Structure formats: C-alpha cells, structure tokens
Amino acid sequence: MPFAVTAKNAMLDSLTLNGIRLHSGAPGAAGTDNALGAGISAATFAAAATSARALDSAVTVTGLSANQSVTFFSVWTTSGAVFRGSGAISTGDVTANAAGEFVLATGTTVSLTDPA
C-alpha cells in the first residue's frame, strides 16, 4: 500500500534540501557519478506539495564546458554534503551555454513516487 500524499509531503519537508549538483548521466547511488561543474551549488526548495518539492528559484551553475550536455541533477545538503536524491532533466534546455553556465529552472522537482 502506498503512502498518502500528506505523508509523502511530511517526509520531503523533513529533509534538508539546499544544494544542487549537475550531471551528464545518471548520478548513481551515491550521487557522484557523471558530476559536472565546481561541486554543489546552493538551492532553495519550496515546501512539499503533491508528493514533490520544487526549486523556489532558478540555480545557475558555472564551471561547465561550453555546450556540455546536462541530463540529470542531484539534491544535497550543503553542510556536510549529504546526498538526498536525483532526477532527470526532461524539459527545456539540456546543454550549458558557450560560457559554461547552465540554469536549472524554477519549479524543477524532486519527488516521492509509488512503484509501478
């Protein structure tokens, strides 16, 4: 039996989520595979709703190669660098610009989903 949405929201809200790292492929179980850029960038997430927490504001990551492919993101705590989860970037631009910058859009979410 899956958890209720209110329970999922409570679980997500109990986690400190304040960092983002970008990846060129799946981040793996530890969140470190295919990592891009200069490490973890600060991020702010809104309170959970509908089993997901969304970025409250866009995050600009620098230090990438020009036109580098960015297909995944991982979510971290910035203090202690604790990996919390990851997601695929499935909409919008998926490449860094010519200056090696990538903007992860406001509203990008990390969620708890039920197994199929």
C-alpha positions in Angstrom: 0.0 0.0 0.0 1.5 3.4 -1.0 1.9 6.2 1.5 -0.7 9.0 1.4 0.3 12.3 -0.3 0.2 14.1 3.1 2.7 11.5 4.5 5.0 11.9 1.4 4.9 15.7 1.8 5.8 15.4 5.5 8.7 13.1 4.6 10.0 15.5 2.0 9.6 18.5 4.3 11.6 16.8 7.0 14.7 16.7 4.7 17.2 19.5 4.4 17.5 20.1 0.7 19.6 23.1 -0.1 22.2 22.1 -2.7 22.2 21.0 -6.4 24.8 19.3 -8.5 24.5 18.7 -12.3 25.4 15.5 -14.1 26.0 14.4 -17.7 24.4 11.0 -17.0 22.8 9.1 -14.1 24.2 10.2 -10.7 24.3 6.7 -9.3 23.6 5.5 -5.8 26.0 8.0 -4.1 25.1 10.9 -6.4 28.7 11.3 -7.6 28.7 9.6 -11.0 29.0 11.9 -14.1 29.2 15.0 -11.9 29.8 18.4 -13.6 30.9 21.8 -12.6 32.6 23.0 -9.4 30.6 21.0 -7.0 27.4 21.7 -5.1 25.5 24.9 -5.8 23.2 26.5 -3.2 19.5 26.0 -3.9 16.2 26.8 -2.2 13.2 24.5 -2.3 9.6 25.3 -1.5 7.5 23.2 0.9 6.3 19.9 -0.4 3.0 19.6 -2.3 1.6 16.7 -4.3 4.5 14.4 -3.2 7.2 16.7 -4.6 9.4 19.7 -3.6 10.2 22.3 -6.3 13.0 24.7 -6.7 11.9 28.0 -5.3 14.2 29.9 -7.6 16.5 29.1 -10.5 20.0 27.8 -9.8 22.9 28.9 -12.1 25.8 26.5 -12.2 29.1 27.6 -13.6 32.4 25.9 -14.5 31.0 23.6 -17.1 32.4 23.1 -20.6 30.8 25.1 -23.4 27.8 23.4 -24.8 28.2 20.4 -22.4 25.2 18.1 -22.1 23.4 18.2 -18.8 20.8 15.5 -18.3 20.5 14.9 -14.5 20.6 16.8 -11.3 21.2 15.6 -7.7 20.0 17.1 -4.5 22.2 17.6 -1.4 22.6 19.3 1.9 25.3 22.0 1.5 26.5 21.4 5.1 28.1 18.0 5.2 27.4 17.3 1.6 24.8 14.6 2.2 23.2 13.2 -1.0 19.4 13.2 -0.9 18.3 12.1 -4.3 18.3 12.8 -8.0 16.2 13.4 -11.1 16.3 13.6 -14.8 16.2 16.9 -16.7 13.4 16.2 -19.1 12.2 19.6 -20.3 13.9 22.8 -21.5 17.5 23.3 -22.4 19.8 20.4 -21.7 23.2 22.0 -22.6 25.4 24.5 -21.0 25.8 27.8 -22.8 29.0 29.0 -24.5 30.3 30.4 -21.2 29.9 27.0 -19.5 26.8 28.1 -17.5 23.6 26.1 -17.0 20.4 27.3 -15.3 18.3 24.7 -13.6 14.8 26.2 -13.8 12.5 27.3 -11.0 9.9 24.6 -10.4 12.3 21.6 -11.1 11.1 19.0 -8.7 12.3 16.1 -6.6 9.5 13.7 -5.7 8.4 10.5 -3.9 6.6 8.2 -6.4 4.9 4.9 -5.9 6.3 1.8 -7.5 4.7 0.7 -10.7 
